[in-house]
Amino acid sequence: MSTPASERSAGLELDVLEPVTEAIESGAGLFEVVRAAARALDASLALLDRNGTPLALTPPPGSAYERSLLSEGPGVTGVELRVADAVVGELRLRPRAEAGPAMVKLVATLIASEVERVRGPERASEEATASFLRSVLRRGGDRDALVARDKELAIDVETGGSVVVARAHPIAPAEEGWRRRLLAVAESAARAVAVGAVGVLADREDAAGAEAMLLLPGGDEELAQRAADSVLRGLESGLNGFSFAMGRSRVATDALDLPRAADEAVLAANVAETTPDCTALAFDETGAYRLLLSAMSEDPAELQRFYAETVEPLVAYDEQYETSQLVYTLETFLDADGNVAGTAQRLFTHRHTIRYRLERVRELTGLDVGSSDGREKLSLGLKAMRVLGIAAPSGPASEAGVGGGRISRSRDR
């Protein structure tokens, strides 16, 4: 007996939707869900939250398709996302092929359910959540008051939790409101794995960048790691034209230990941000940098003074000549256990050049790399630099050369 055409058509639609349901069931995050939906509908998609902040887009970053979706250009259709009577967001699509209304409605319903799931419990207001989160991360709080307040907002920190710091720096002109989008994307990505996660934009002296601080309630280390991985994937997929740095704390087993967890996440983010070819670090992965946590959180001025007395003159010199040769040569020399030949080999540079640079290090800092005390202080100075979040300068330029001349500043790493 042959199968009716309507049943065959329904079966084909279900096959097309299978990647969407798999992405939802696996907790892959909103971006993967939207990407699977775009393939199912053969369309470019943009997912916006109820405030109009883009959470996920499928067109190539910076493309005309992306701009068309966000500005509701020609051929773009908007579908309101609802769960019961509540509006949870909007799906905008620019189809490349005809998609039936029933199919679009089914996909929109699946996405709406996922948005509602990762949005977390209803809270009184964003301001109340931000205020609560700041009070949790402030030292010397009242545990009973915090626990009572978290029940009011349906955020469970009674058994502690962990903290993730996610930073973004624009490397291309950024659209207005990108900081709010950073928080929205980071929060939704964290909640795809840890449903009760909440976040707040931190105050930063660096006006060019932005930092989202996320609280992951509970004591599950593996869950915290998966949530942090989800945040990084979400940021890399959902924000284009940015560089990222991320740090994750250990799990704190008590609400009053969360300020310490926040310090750990900041330290890990600082080290990640100032370490070449590193985007994300857990506090446990920071090695000897962990020893400087108390100095960073309790007496940062003393840490700053130590940095100023050791490595800062080298950073200032490299900034003056728009290079990173002194700092990078010193780091490589210390990594090579104080071996000049090994340093020259790693940097593809002549030994005489290495010796000249190390002599400049001694002249500028008063610390001799030939002595164990000098090497120890300079090594700690470099660690202080990274813990403070100070990146070593880099760039092509020229520096004063041996014998009073000038040497080529072609990059010799």
C-alpha positions in Angstrom: 0.0 0.0 0.0 1.5 3.3 -1.1 2.1 6.1 1.4 -0.1 9.3 0.9 1.8 12.3 -0.5 0.9 14.4 2.6 2.6 11.8 4.9 5.7 11.6 2.7 5.9 15.4 2.8 5.6 15.4 6.6 8.3 12.8 6.9 10.7 14.9 4.7 10.1 17.9 6.9 10.8 15.9 10.1 14.1 14.7 8.5 15.1 18.3 7.7 14.3 19.3 11.3 16.3 16.5 12.9 19.5 18.6 13.1 17.5 21.4 14.9 16.1 19.0 17.5 19.5 17.3 17.9 21.2 20.7 18.6 18.5 21.5 21.2 18.7 18.1 22.9 22.5 18.2 23.1 22.6 21.7 24.6 24.8 23.0 21.8 23.6 26.6 22.4 21.5 29.1 20.5 24.0 29.7 17.7 24.1 26.0 16.7 20.3 25.8 17.0 19.9 28.8 14.7 22.5 27.6 12.3 20.7 24.2 12.0 17.4 26.1 11.5 18.9 28.2 8.8 19.9 25.0 6.9 16.4 23.6 7.4 14.7 26.7 6.0 17.5 27.4 3.4 17.6 31.0 4.7 19.8 33.5 6.4 18.6 34.0 10.0 18.9 36.4 12.9 17.7 35.7 16.4 16.9 38.7 18.6 15.9 38.7 22.2 12.9 40.6 23.4 14.9 43.8 23.8 16.0 43.6 20.1 19.6 42.5 20.9 21.0 40.0 18.4 21.8 36.7 20.0 22.8 34.7 16.9 23.2 35.4 13.2 24.0 33.0 10.4 25.2 35.4 7.5 29.0 36.0 7.1 30.2 38.6 9.6 29.9 42.2 8.2 28.2 41.0 5.1 25.3 42.8 3.3 23.0 39.9 4.4 23.8 40.6 8.1 23.1 44.3 7.7 19.9 43.5 5.8 18.6 41.2 8.5 19.4 43.6 11.3 17.8 46.6 9.5 14.9 44.5 8.2 15.8 45.2 4.6 14.0 44.0 1.4 13.0 40.3 1.5 13.4 40.0 5.3 10.5 38.5 7.2 10.1 38.9 11.0 8.5 36.2 13.1 7.5 36.9 16.7 8.7 34.2 19.1 6.2 33.3 21.8 5.9 30.9 24.6 2.3 30.8 25.7 1.4 34.5 26.0 4.9 35.8 26.5 7.0 37.3 23.7 10.6 35.9 24.1 12.2 37.3 21.0 12.1 37.6 17.2 13.3 35.5 14.3 14.2 37.4 11.1 14.8 35.4 8.0 15.8 36.1 4.4 14.9 32.9 2.5 16.9 31.7 -0.5 14.1 29.2 -1.4 10.4 29.0 -0.7 9.6 27.7 2.8 6.1 26.7 3.8 4.4 28.8 6.5 3.9 25.6 8.6 7.6 24.8 8.4 8.6 28.3 9.5 6.1 28.2 12.3 7.4 24.9 13.5 11.0 26.1 13.4 10.1 29.4 15.2 8.3 27.4 17.9 11.4 25.2 18.5 13.7 28.2 18.7 11.3 30.1 21.0 11.3 27.1 23.4 15.1 27.1 23.4 15.2 30.9 24.0 12.8 30.5 26.9 14.9 27.7 28.4 18.2 29.5 28.3 16.7 32.8 29.4 16.4 31.5 32.9 13.8 32.2 35.6 11.8 35.4 35.4 13.5 38.1 37.6 12.2 41.4 38.9 14.4 43.4 36.6 17.9 43.5 35.0 18.8 46.2 37.6 17.9 43.9 40.5 19.9 41.0 39.1 22.9 43.2 38.4 22.7 44.7 42.0 22.4 41.2 43.5 25.3 39.9 41.5 27.5 42.8 42.5 26.6 42.2 46.2 27.5 38.5 45.8 30.9 39.3 44.4 31.6 42.0 47.1 33.7 40.9 50.0 32.4 40.9 53.6 28.7 40.2 52.7 26.1 38.7 54.9 25.5 35.1 53.9 21.9 34.8 55.2 20.9 38.0 53.4 22.5 36.8 50.2 20.8 33.4 50.4 17.4 35.1 51.1 17.9 37.5 48.2 18.9 34.7 45.8 15.7 32.8 46.6 13.7 36.0 45.8 15.4 36.2 42.4 15.5 32.4 41.8 19.3 32.4 41.6 20.7 29.6 43.8 24.1 30.5 45.3 23.5 28.8 48.7 26.0 26.0 47.7 28.4 28.4 46.0 29.3 28.5 42.4 32.0 29.6 40.0 32.7 32.8 38.0 33.6 33.3 34.3 35.0 36.6 33.0 34.6 37.2 29.3 36.2 40.2 27.6 35.9 41.6 24.1 38.0 44.2 22.3 36.9 45.6 18.9 39.4 45.1 16.2 37.1 46.7 13.6 34.5 49.5 13.9 31.7 48.1 16.1 28.0 48.8 15.9 26.3 50.8 18.7 25.2 48.7 21.6 27.8 45.9 21.2 28.6 45.8 24.9 25.0 44.9 25.7 25.1 42.3 22.9 28.3 40.9 24.5 26.4 40.3 27.8 23.3 38.9 26.1 25.3 36.4 24.0 27.5 35.4 26.9 24.6 34.9 29.2 22.5 32.9 26.7 25.5 30.7 25.9 26.2 30.0 29.6 22.5 29.2 30.2 22.5 26.7 27.4 24.6 24.6 29.7 24.0 26.0 33.2 20.4 27.2 33.3 20.7 29.4 36.4 23.7 31.5 35.1 23.5 35.2 35.4 25.8 38.0 34.3 26.6 41.7 34.5 28.8 44.1 32.6 31.7 45.0 34.7 33.1 48.5 35.0 36.4 48.8 33.1 38.9 51.6 32.9 39.6 50.5 29.3 36.8 52.2 27.5 37.6 50.5 24.3 36.9 47.0 25.6 34.1 45.4 27.7 33.9 42.7 30.3 31.0 40.4 31.2 31.2 38.7 34.6 29.1 35.5 34.8 28.0 33.7 37.9 27.4 29.9 37.4 25.5 28.7 40.5 26.3 25.3 42.0 29.4 23.1 42.7 29.7 21.1 39.5 33.2 21.7 38.1 32.5 19.8 34.8 29.3 21.8 34.2 31.2 25.0 34.8 33.9 24.0 32.3 31.3 23.1 29.7 29.4 26.4 30.3 32.7 28.4 29.9 33.4 26.5 26.6 29.9 27.4 25.4 30.4 31.1 26.2 33.6 31.2 24.2 31.9 29.4 21.2 28.9 31.7 21.5 31.1 34.9 21.5 33.2 33.7 18.6 30.1 32.8 16.6 27.9 35.7 17.6 30.2 38.7 17.6 32.4 39.5 14.6 35.3 41.9 14.5 36.4 41.3 18.1 39.2 39.6 20.0 38.3 37.7 23.2 39.9 36.7 26.4 38.3 34.5 29.0 39.0 33.3 32.6 37.3 30.8 34.7 37.5 30.4 38.5 37.6 27.2 40.6 34.3 26.2 42.2 33.5 28.0 45.4 31.6 25.8 47.9 30.1 28.7 49.8 28.4 31.9 48.7 30.9 34.0 50.7 33.8 32.5 48.8 32.4 33.8 45.5 34.4 37.1 45.7 37.6 35.0 45.8 36.2 33.1 42.7 35.7 36.4 40.9 39.3 37.4 41.6 40.5 34.0 40.3 38.5 34.5 37.1 39.9 38.1 36.6 43.5 36.8 37.1 43.0 34.0 34.6 41.5 36.4 32.1 44.4 38.9 32.6 46.9 36.1 32.0 45.0 34.8 29.0 44.7 38.3 27.5 48.4 39.1 27.8 49.7 35.7 26.7 50.3 35.2 23.0 48.1 32.6 21.3 46.0 32.2 24.4 42.2 33.0 24.5 40.9 31.2 27.6 42.3 29.9 30.8 41.0 28.3 34.0 42.6 29.5 37.2 44.0 26.0 37.8 45.8 26.4 34.5 47.7 29.6 35.4 50.6 27.8 37.1 52.8 30.0 39.2 50.6 33.1 38.4 48.3 31.6 41.1 50.8 32.7 43.8 50.1 36.3 43.0 46.3 36.1 43.5 46.4 37.5 47.1 48.6 40.4 45.9 46.3 41.2 43.1 43.1 41.1 45.2 44.4 42.5 48.5 47.2 44.9 47.6 47.3 45.6 43.9 49.2 48.8 44.5 52.1 46.7 45.9 52.0 44.5 42.8 52.0 47.6 40.6 55.0 48.9 42.5 56.9 45.6 42.0 56.1 45.7 38.3 57.3 49.3 38.1 60.6 48.4 39.8 61.3 45.6 37.4 59.8 45.2 34.0 58.0 48.5 33.4 61.1 50.3 32.0 61.4 47.5 29.4 57.7 48.0 28.4 58.2 51.7 28.2 61.3 51.2 26.0 59.5 48.8 23.7 56.5 51.2 23.5 58.9 54.1 22.6 60.3 52.1 19.7 57.0 50.3 18.8 58.5 46.9 19.3 58.4 44.0 21.7 62.1 43.0 21.5 63.3 43.6 25.0 60.3 42.1 26.8 60.0 39.2 24.4 63.8 38.5 24.4 63.8 38.5 28.2 60.8 36.1 28.3 62.5 33.8 25.8 65.8 33.9 27.7 64.1 32.9 31.0 62.2 30.1 29.2 65.5 28.9 27.8 66.9 28.6 31.3 69.2 31.6 30.9 70.9 30.1 27.8 72.0 32.8 25.3 72.5 30.3 22.5 69.2 28.6 23.1 67.5 32.0 23.1 69.2 33.0 19.8 68.1 29.8 18.2 64.4 30.3 19.3 64.4 33.8 18.1 66.4 33.1 14.9 68.7 35.9 16.0 72.5 36.2 16.3 73.9 35.6 19.8 75.5 39.1 19.8 72.1 40.7 19.3 70.7 38.7 22.3 73.6 39.8 24.5 73.1 43.4 23.4 69.4 43.3 24.3 70.1 41.6 27.7 72.6 44.4 28.4 69.9 46.9 27.7 67.7 45.0 30.1 70.4 45.5 32.8 70.9 49.1 32.0 67.1 49.9 32.1 66.2 47.8 35.2 69.4 47.7 37.2 68.9 43.9 37.3 71.5 41.5 35.9 70.1 38.5 34.1 73.5 36.8 34.8 72.6 36.6 38.5 69.9 34.3 40.0 68.5 37.2 42.0 68.2 39.3 38.9 66.5 36.5 36.9 64.1 35.8 39.8 63.0 39.4 40.1 62.6 39.9 36.4 60.6 36.7 36.1 58.3 37.8 38.9 58.0 41.2 37.3 56.8 39.6 34.0 54.2 37.6 36.0 53.1 40.7 37.8 52.7 42.4 34.4 50.4 39.7 33.2 48.4 39.4 36.4 47.8 43.1 36.2 46.5 42.6 32.7 49.3 44.7 31.1 50.1 43.5 27.6 53.6 43.7 26.2 53.8 46.1 23.3 54.6 44.9 19.8 55.1 46.4 16.4 57.6 47.3 13.7 60.0 50.1 14.5 63.7 50.8 15.2 65.8 50.9 18.4 69.2 52.2 19.2 71.7 49.6 17.9 75.0 48.3 19.1 77.8 50.9 18.8 75.4 53.9 18.6 74.0 53.0 15.2 70.6 51.6 14.4 69.7 48.1 13.7 66.9 46.8 11.4 63.7 46.2 13.2 62.4 43.6 10.8 60.7 41.1 13.0 63.2 38.4 14.0 61.2 36.0 16.1 
